[in-house]
């Protein structure tokens, strides 16, 4: 009789896995189905399993409660029905569950701990050399980043002409030796010379994606998975609807049981020449049906915003639409969409020729603080030229910019901010002012950010009754200076430099 290997004990929000042999004649990715039903005292969920090569099928499940569970696995992949039981222990230290939307504009882990997103973009870090991947993880471990955007498919673009370590499908790629920085645009889409079977997955590639998601989880970093993107020479962006749907279901079956997964349907959805709104809505319906854990979901733009009011979208994943303005638009977007505003691309710190990739560290830090004080969550990227041709924004490796160290300082300020987060103050015409979003609690807590302005002093008058502790924050030099306790109308002297903030907190 065939045997089923499975996890006998797993922590809450951990990943249970069952492994079983099964039929592998024909095409196991399309010819056979596998499903598991999991029952505990507090929940019952049915999830798809997947073929993992070498005649092996797997089913993964993330329990949301402690206690005893039973499972039943069946399908056309086997003539047997597999049953068993396992125990779910309390979540370990550092495991707070998946991230959820909290109080409309903010986010928190499922156990209630506030989540203040500080993201970065590193499109295909996991498809680089083993040495470079290791370096990327070491860099992330020493950073403030708690979310990273990356692609499942390899990327074809300027500074991205090298071959990935693996491909998502069985087959062979075109000869890339013909590519140069001058002609790469001629090979966008399904270039001549590719020979991939879009109905047969390369399980080695997807096992590696699994492993990378788990390594990020160990670092406490959310994996914002970009499922599709248009920067392609292998035909992955132009597959048929049938193959697209097969890919979506396979990926969801593999990784949705990891608590740190976010879904980004696309990077720059509006640059796909052959995808329609109907396609994106169909992919969204697949996620809603197959991802029983309800992970965060969004879609990223280039020029035209997707309709972020769509009910399946949990948060806005935004790229700036103006050469200069990015974080400055948050107030408007909060009102329009009434969802968390995640500024995944506000240009990158670097010095390449493209306008989106050559802002300074000071400007990147300014945009982060501007976003934070307007009640949004900013994202970073880095594109510095170097002799190795390794740019963080795509390849990972080491960070060379000035802004990441400032994010550690900002992270400290964020973590000191009362839950659920900040909201922009109304009628602030010559400064950026923020208060605690009082939908959760009534706390008198304010931050005033002066960006590129350089006042030598400011006067404040919040009310006549409350005593406030006042601090001057130098967001660039990363210092906090206590100014004392004040009441009524008061004046605070400032150094007349850019990038200053003033924090005003009620004395309890």
C-alpha positions in Angstrom: 0.0 0.0 0.0 1.2 3.5 -0.8 2.2 5.8 2.1 1.5 9.4 2.9 4.2 11.4 4.6 2.9 14.4 6.5 3.7 16.9 9.2 2.5 15.6 12.6 2.9 18.9 14.5 2.9 22.5 13.2 2.7 25.9 14.8 -0.3 28.2 14.3 0.1 30.0 10.9 2.9 27.5 10.0 2.8 25.2 7.0 1.5 21.7 7.1 2.6 19.5 4.2 1.5 16.0 3.0 3.5 14.1 0.4 2.0 11.2 -1.6 3.0 9.2 -4.7 0.6 9.3 -7.6 0.0 8.8 -11.3 2.5 10.4 -13.6 1.6 9.1 -17.0 0.8 11.7 -19.7 1.0 15.3 -18.3 0.5 15.2 -14.5 0.1 19.0 -14.4 -3.0 18.9 -16.4 -4.3 15.3 -16.4 -4.9 14.8 -12.6 -6.4 16.6 -9.7 -5.7 16.6 -6.0 -7.4 18.2 -3.1 -7.2 18.2 0.7 -9.8 19.0 3.3 -8.7 20.1 6.7 -10.9 20.1 9.8 -10.2 21.7 13.2 -12.6 22.8 15.9 -12.6 26.4 14.6 -12.3 25.9 10.8 -12.7 23.6 7.8 -10.9 24.4 4.6 -10.4 22.6 1.2 -7.3 23.4 -0.8 -5.7 22.2 -4.1 -2.6 20.2 -4.1 0.0 20.1 -6.9 2.4 17.8 -8.7 6.0 18.2 -7.7 7.8 16.0 -10.1 9.2 12.4 -9.8 5.7 11.0 -9.3 5.2 13.0 -6.1 2.1 15.1 -5.2 1.9 17.6 -2.3 -0.8 19.4 -0.4 0.0 22.3 1.9 -2.2 24.0 4.5 -1.8 26.9 6.9 -3.8 26.4 10.2 -5.2 29.6 11.8 -6.0 28.0 15.1 -4.4 25.8 17.8 -5.6 22.3 18.6 -6.2 19.0 16.8 -6.9 18.8 13.1 -7.8 15.9 10.7 -7.3 15.8 7.0 -8.6 13.9 4.0 -6.8 14.0 0.6 -8.3 12.6 -2.5 -8.4 13.1 -6.3 -7.8 11.5 -9.7 -4.0 11.5 -9.0 -4.5 8.3 -6.9 -7.0 5.5 -6.4 -6.5 5.9 -2.6 -8.0 8.3 -0.1 -5.4 9.6 2.4 -6.4 10.5 5.9 -4.6 11.5 9.1 -4.4 13.9 12.0 -2.0 16.5 13.3 -1.6 18.9 16.2 -1.3 22.7 15.9 0.9 24.3 18.6 1.0 28.0 19.6 2.7 30.4 17.3 6.4 30.8 18.0 8.1 34.1 18.8 8.2 36.3 15.7 5.2 34.5 14.1 2.3 37.0 14.1 0.3 35.4 11.3 -0.6 36.9 7.9 -0.8 40.7 7.3 -4.4 42.0 7.1 -6.0 45.4 6.4 -6.6 47.2 9.7 -8.9 50.2 10.2 -9.4 50.9 6.5 -6.0 52.6 5.7 -3.6 50.5 7.7 -2.3 47.0 8.2 -1.7 44.6 11.1 -0.8 41.0 11.6 -3.6 38.6 12.3 -2.6 38.5 16.0 -3.2 42.3 16.1 0.4 43.5 16.1 0.6 46.6 13.9 2.4 46.2 10.6 4.1 49.3 9.2 5.3 48.4 5.7 8.8 49.5 4.6 9.2 47.8 1.3 11.8 47.4 -1.4 11.8 46.1 -5.0 14.2 43.4 -6.1 12.6 42.0 -9.2 14.5 38.8 -9.9 16.9 38.4 -7.0 16.0 34.8 -6.6 17.0 34.0 -10.2 20.6 35.1 -9.7 23.7 33.1 -8.7 23.6 31.3 -5.4 26.3 33.6 -4.1 24.3 36.7 -5.0 21.1 35.3 -3.5 22.9 34.7 -0.2 24.3 38.3 -0.3 20.8 39.6 -0.9 19.4 37.8 2.1 22.3 39.0 4.3 21.6 42.6 3.2 17.9 42.2 3.9 18.6 40.8 7.4 20.6 44.0 8.2 17.9 46.3 6.9 14.6 47.8 7.9 12.8 46.2 5.0 9.8 44.1 5.9 8.4 43.6 2.4 10.0 42.8 -0.9 8.5 42.8 -4.4 9.9 40.1 -6.7 8.8 38.1 -9.8 8.2 34.5 -10.4 9.1 34.9 -14.1 12.5 36.1 -15.3 12.9 39.6 -16.5 14.0 41.0 -19.8 14.9 44.7 -19.7 17.8 47.1 -19.7 20.4 45.8 -17.3 18.5 42.5 -17.3 19.8 40.7 -20.3 21.5 37.8 -18.6 19.9 34.4 -18.3 18.1 33.3 -15.1 19.3 30.3 -13.1 16.1 28.5 -14.1 12.9 28.9 -16.2 9.3 28.2 -15.0 8.6 25.8 -17.8 10.2 22.8 -19.4 11.9 23.8 -22.7 14.8 25.9 -24.0 15.2 29.7 -24.4 16.3 31.8 -27.4 20.0 32.5 -27.9 20.4 35.6 -25.8 24.0 36.3 -27.1 22.4 38.6 -29.7 21.0 41.0 -27.1 22.5 44.4 -26.4 21.4 47.4 -24.4 20.6 49.0 -27.8 18.4 46.2 -29.3 16.7 44.5 -26.4 13.4 46.2 -27.2 13.3 44.3 -30.4 12.9 41.0 -28.5 10.0 41.8 -26.2 7.2 39.3 -26.0 7.6 35.8 -27.5 10.9 36.1 -29.4 11.9 33.7 -32.1 13.9 30.8 -30.9 12.1 30.0 -27.7 10.7 26.5 -27.2 8.8 26.2 -23.9 5.9 23.9 -23.1 3.5 26.2 -21.1 1.6 23.2 -19.8 4.6 21.6 -18.2 6.1 23.4 -15.2 9.8 23.2 -14.3 9.4 22.0 -10.7 13.0 22.9 -9.8 12.1 26.5 -10.5 9.0 26.5 -8.3 10.7 24.6 -5.5 13.2 27.4 -5.5 10.5 30.0 -5.3 9.0 28.1 -2.3 12.4 28.1 -0.6 12.9 31.8 -1.1 9.5 32.6 0.3 10.4 30.5 3.4 13.7 32.2 3.8 12.0 35.6 3.7 9.5 34.4 6.3 12.4 33.5 8.6 13.6 37.1 8.3 10.2 38.5 9.1 9.8 39.8 5.5 6.6 39.7 3.5 6.9 38.2 0.0 5.0 40.5 -2.4 4.9 38.1 -5.3 4.6 39.6 -8.7 2.8 36.9 -10.6 2.9 38.4 -14.1 4.9 41.2 -15.8 5.4 42.5 -19.4 9.3 42.6 -19.4 9.6 39.3 -21.2 11.3 37.7 -24.2 10.3 34.1 -23.5 6.5 34.3 -24.2 5.4 34.1 -20.6 3.5 37.4 -20.9 1.6 36.2 -24.0 0.4 32.7 -23.0 -3.1 31.6 -23.7 -5.9 32.1 -21.2 -5.8 28.3 -20.5 -2.1 28.4 -19.7 -2.4 31.5 -17.7 -5.1 30.0 -15.5 -3.1 26.7 -15.1 -0.1 28.8 -13.9 -2.2 30.8 -11.4 -3.7 27.7 -9.9 -0.4 25.9 -9.7 1.4 28.8 -8.0 -1.5 29.4 -5.5 -1.5 25.7 -4.6 2.3 25.8 -3.9 2.7 29.0 -2.0 -0.6 30.2 -0.5 0.0 28.2 2.7 2.9 30.5 3.6 1.8 33.2 5.9 4.0 35.9 4.4 2.6 35.8 0.9 1.0 38.9 -0.8 -0.3 38.7 -4.3 0.6 41.3 -6.9 -1.3 40.3 -10.0 1.1 42.3 -12.2 3.9 44.7 -12.3 2.7 47.5 -14.7 -0.4 45.7 -15.8 -1.1 48.4 -18.4 1.9 47.5 -20.5 0.7 44.1 -21.4 -0.4 44.4 -25.1 -2.5 41.2 -25.1 -4.2 41.3 -21.6 -7.6 42.9 -21.0 -9.4 44.0 -17.9 -11.5 40.8 -18.3 -8.2 38.8 -18.0 -7.1 40.6 -14.8 -10.6 40.2 -13.3 -10.5 36.5 -14.1 -7.1 36.1 -12.4 -8.5 37.9 -9.4 -11.5 35.5 -9.3 -9.1 32.5 -9.3 -7.2 34.0 -6.3 -10.4 34.6 -4.4 -11.5 31.0 -5.1 -8.2 29.2 -4.6 -6.4 31.2 -1.9 -8.6 30.2 1.1 -6.3 32.3 3.4 -7.3 35.6 1.9 -3.8 37.0 1.5 -3.4 40.6 0.6 -4.1 41.3 -3.1 -3.3 44.2 -5.5 -2.1 45.1 -9.0 0.6 47.6 -10.0 0.4 50.3 -12.7 2.8 52.1 -15.0 0.8 55.0 -16.3 -2.9 54.2 -15.8 -4.3 53.3 -12.4 -6.3 50.1 -12.2 -9.7 50.6 -10.6 -8.6 50.2 -7.0 -12.2 50.4 -5.8 -12.7 46.9 -7.0 -13.8 44.7 -4.0 -11.1 42.1 -4.6 -8.3 44.6 -4.2 -7.2 44.9 -0.5 -4.7 47.7 -0.9 -3.5 50.1 -3.6 -0.1 49.2 -5.1 0.9 52.5 -6.7 3.6 53.8 -9.0 4.0 57.6 -9.3 2.2 59.2 -12.2 4.1 62.5 -12.2 7.8 63.3 -12.6 8.0 65.1 -9.3 4.9 64.2 -7.3 4.5 60.9 -5.6 3.9 60.8 -1.8 2.3 64.3 -2.1 -0.8 62.6 -3.7 -1.6 60.3 -0.8 -4.3 62.6 0.7 -6.2 62.4 -2.6 -5.8 58.6 -3.0 -6.9 57.9 0.6 -10.1 59.8 0.0 -10.7 58.2 -3.4 -10.0 54.6 -2.6 -10.5 54.2 1.2 -7.8 51.5 1.3 -4.2 51.3 2.5 -2.0 53.2 0.1 1.2 51.3 -0.6 3.6 53.4 -2.7 5.5 50.5 -4.2 7.4 52.6 -6.8 8.1 56.3 -6.1 11.3 56.2 -8.2 14.6 54.6 -7.2 17.7 55.9 -5.5 20.5 55.7 -8.1 22.2 57.2 -11.1 21.1 55.4 -14.3 19.9 57.3 -17.3 16.2 56.5 -16.7 14.2 59.2 -14.9 12.7 56.6 -12.6 16.1 55.5 -11.4 18.2 58.5 -10.5 16.9 60.3 -7.4 19.2 61.0 -4.5 19.1 59.3 -1.1 17.9 62.5 0.4 15.0 62.7 -2.0 14.1 59.0 -1.4 14.1 59.6 2.4 12.0 62.7 1.9 9.4 60.7 -0.1 9.3 58.1 2.6 8.7 60.6 5.4 6.2 62.4 3.3 4.3 59.2 2.7 4.4 58.1 6.3 3.1 61.5 7.6 0.3 61.4 5.0 -0.9 58.0 6.2 0.7 55.8 3.5 3.4 53.1 3.3 6.3 53.8 0.9 8.6 51.5 -1.1 12.2 51.7 -2.0 14.4 50.6 -4.9 18.1 51.2 -5.8 19.7 51.6 -9.3 23.3 52.6 -9.0 25.7 52.0 -11.9 28.6 49.7 -11.1 31.3 47.7 -12.9 29.6 44.4 -12.1 26.3 45.5 -13.6 24.5 44.3 -10.4 21.6 46.7 -9.6 19.7 46.0 -6.4 16.3 46.9 -8.1 16.6 43.7 -10.1 19.5 41.5 -9.0 19.8 42.2 -5.3 23.3 41.9 -3.7 24.5 44.9 -1.7 23.0 48.3 -1.1 25.1 51.3 -1.9 22.6 54.2 -1.3 22.2 56.6 1.6 18.5 56.0 2.3 18.3 52.5 3.7 20.2 53.5 6.9 17.6 56.3 7.3 14.8 53.8 7.0 16.0 52.0 10.2 15.6 55.3 12.0 12.1 55.8 10.4 11.2 52.3 11.4 11.9 53.2 15.0 9.6 56.2 14.7 6.9 54.1 13.1 7.0 51.5 15.8 6.6 54.2 18.4 3.5 55.5 16.6 0.3 54.4 18.3 -1.8 51.9 16.3 -3.2 51.8 13.8 -1.1 54.5 12.2 -1.2 58.1 11.0 -3.7 60.1 9.1 -3.1 63.5 7.4 -4.3 66.5 9.3 -6.8 68.6 7.4 -6.3 72.2 6.4 -2.4 72.1 6.7 -1.5 74.5 3.9 2.2 75.2 4.6 3.3 72.0 6.4 2.6 68.3 6.4 0.8 67.4 9.6 -0.2 64.0 10.9 -2.2 62.6 13.8 -3.1 59.2 15.0 -6.0 57.7 13.1 -8.6 57.9 15.9 -10.7 55.2 14.5 -8.9 53.0 17.0 -8.2 55.2 20.0 -8.3 58.9 21.0 -4.7 59.8 21.4 -3.2 63.3 21.0 -0.1 62.4 19.0 1.2 64.6 16.1 4.1 64.8 13.7 4.8 67.8 11.6 7.2 67.3 8.7 8.9 70.1 6.9 10.5 68.3 4.0 12.6 70.7 1.8 11.4 73.7 3.8 13.8 75.2 6.4 11.9 77.2 9.1 14.1 78.6 11.9 11.1 78.2 14.3 7.4 77.2 14.3 4.5 78.2 16.5 1.9 75.6 17.6 -1.4 75.8 19.3 -3.3 72.5 19.5 -5.5 73.2 22.6 -5.3 75.1 25.9 -5.6 72.2 28.3 -3.2 69.5 27.2 0.4 69.2 28.2 2.6 68.1 25.3 6.1 66.7 25.2 7.9 68.1 22.1 10.8 66.7 20.2 12.7 67.9 17.1 13.5 65.1 14.7 16.3 65.4 12.2 15.2 62.8 9.7 18.4 62.9 7.7 21.0 63.0 10.5 18.8 60.6 12.5 18.7 62.5 15.8 15.9 63.3 18.3 16.2 66.4 20.5 13.8 66.9 23.4 12.5 70.4 23.7 10.5 70.1 26.9 6.9 70.2 28.0 4.5 72.8 26.6 0.8 73.9 27.0 -1.4 76.2 25.0 0.4 78.3 22.3 4.1 77.6 22.1 7.2 78.3 19.9 9.8 75.7 18.9 13.2 76.8 17.6 14.4 74.8 14.6 17.9 74.6 13.0 16.8 76.1 9.6 17.8 72.9 7.8 15.8 70.7 5.4 14.2 67.4 6.4 13.2 68.3 10.0 10.2 67.0 11.8 8.5 67.9 15.1 6.8 65.3 17.2 4.2 66.5 19.7 2.9 63.9 22.2 0.4 64.2 25.0 1.9 63.9 28.5 0.1 61.1 30.3 
